[in-house]
Amino acid sequence: MAINLKEIKTKSLSFIKTLNDKISNSSLEHFQTIVFSSSEFRDKNTLGGPVKKIKQNEYPLIYIISIPDDKARKELIRKFKCFRESNDLKTKNVDRVNLSRFNRENINSNTIYVGSSTTDFVTRIKNHLGIMGTRVYSLHLCKWDEGFNYNVNIETYEIKTTNNEKLERFAVEIIEQQIWDELRPVFGKKSGL
């Protein structure tokens, strides 16, 4: 099988130029700040009312999850480490909770997670809070916080384009990656680039 390397290079450069144009013609605008008390997400029934705090949106979102209280964040990290030890002994896709990657080198960051959503943001947040299933890689906070009381702040930013077209997932991930690099969250991996 012969590959035309020159043509591949030309197509790749054209793709990068198109991507550059799309990102250049977009803006990142603050959309909403949401604050949850951990007592609001102990189970699906408890979260029913508070989840209505999340506004509907039509554009891709970047979201930043933080625990502003230093003592609370440090205690949560301690609880996470204990939970992870026992969780790692469980069987994947049977009884193990699929947790976001722990970034030990970033434990002093106020930011615990940076993510993006191009579809169902509410469900993604429910996964992070821990009231959905255990198969999606997420924070799953209430699965390991042992009933500890703390506040979770979620800052959301919409990515809008000047021509009102929806920005493709890969372009959203590039923006997400730059924010991840800037904030160095305690949990989560860099975007899938």
N, C-alpha and C positions, 0 to 999 in steps of 0.2 A: 504494500500500500504506500503510495507516494503522497507526501504532504508538501504542499506549496508553502514553504516557510515565509517567503516574501509576502504572499497574499495574507497569511495568518498575521504577520506583523502589521501590515497595512490595516486590516480589519480591527486589530487590537488597538492601534492608535486612533482609529476613527471612533471606536467605542469609548475610549478615554476622553476624547474631545467632546463627544455627546454627553457623557457623564459630567464633565466639567461644566458644560453649558447648563445642564439641568440643576446642578448644585448652585451655580452662580445665580441662577434665576429663581432661587428659593429663599425663604426666610424662616428663621426659628423664632417663634413668638411664644411668650409665656401664656399658657392656657388656663391652668388651675393649680391651686395648692390645696391638697387634701390632708387632713390630719385625722388619724384613727387612734383611739385609745385601745390598748390591747384587750381591754374588757369588751370591746365592740366586735371582736372577731374570734371568739372562743368556739363558735360553731355556726353552721349555716343559718339557724334561726336567729341568733343574736345579730349577725351581720346584715340581715334583711333590710332594716331601716337605714343604717349607716352607709351601706353601699350606694344608696341613692344620692350620696354626696357627689358621686362621680358624674360629671356632666357628659352627655353624649357629644361626640365630635365626628367630623367627616374627614379629617386629615390624619396622616400618620403622626404618631406621638413618640417623643422621647420622654422617658420618665426617670426620675432620680428619687430613690428611696433613702431616707436618712433617719437616724435616731439621734436627735440633737443633744440629748442628755448624755454626757460622757460616762457617768457611773452606770447608767442603764445599759448603754452600748457595751461597756466592758463586761458587765454581768451577763448580757445576752451571749457574747462571744464565749464566755466561760461555759454557759449552759450548752451552747452549740457543740463545743469540743467534747463534752461529756456524752451528749446524744450521739454524735458522730461515731464515737468508739463502739457503742453497741449497735448502731445502725449498720456499720460496715460489716458486721458479722452476720447480718441477715441476707436472705437470698434475693438477688435482683429480680424484679418483675413478679415477686411473690409477696414478701413482707417488708422489703426495704423501701425507705422513702428516698426518692431521687432528689438529692439536695444540690443546690448551686455550689459551684466550686468555692472553697475557702481560700482566700488570698492572705495567707499569714503575714506577708510583707506589708500589707495595707491596714493592719489592725488599728492604727491611729487615725484613720480617715473617718469623718462624720458620715460619709456616704456609705451605705451598706450595699447598694445595688444600682446599676445603670442599665436600663433596657429600652426597648422600642416595641411599638405595636402598630401594625398596619391594619389590623382587623378588630378583634374582640378584646379591647383593653380591660373591660370589667372582669372577664374571666381570668385574664392574666394576673390581675391584682388579687383575685380570690385565691389563685394558686399560691402566690407569694405569701398571703396572709395564712394560708394553710387549711382553708376550709373546703378545698376541692380534693380530688384524688391525689395519689402519691407518685404517679408515673411521670408526670411532666417535671422536668428539672426546674426547680423554683426554690425560694427561701423556705416555704412551708413553716412560717414562724410559730404558729400555735401548736405545731406538732412537737416542738422541742423547747419552748420557752417556759414550761412548767408553771403556767399560770402567773408568771411574773407581770407586774404592771409597768407599762411604759407607753410612750407615744411614738407613732410612726408618721413621719411626714413624707408626702409624695408630691413632688413638683412635676408638673407636666408641661411639655412644650410642643406646640403644633408645628409641623413643617409644611409651609404653604409655598406654592409656586406662583409666579407672576401670571401665568396663563391658566391658573386653577386646575391644572392636570394633577392627578395624584402621582407623587414621586414613587418610583419603583423601590422595592424592598432593599436591593443592594445599595442604592444611594442613601437610603435611610440608615443602613448599617454603617456606612462610611462616616456619617455625622455622629452616630452613636459612639463609634470607636474613638473619635476625637474627644468626646466628652468623657468617655471611660478613661482614656489616657490622662486627661486633666485631673479628674477627681479620684482616681485609684480606689474604687470601692472595695469593701471588705469581702464581698461575695460576688460570684458570677465570673464568667469568662469573657474575654474580649469577644466581640462579635465574630460571626462565622466567616470572616474574610480571610 
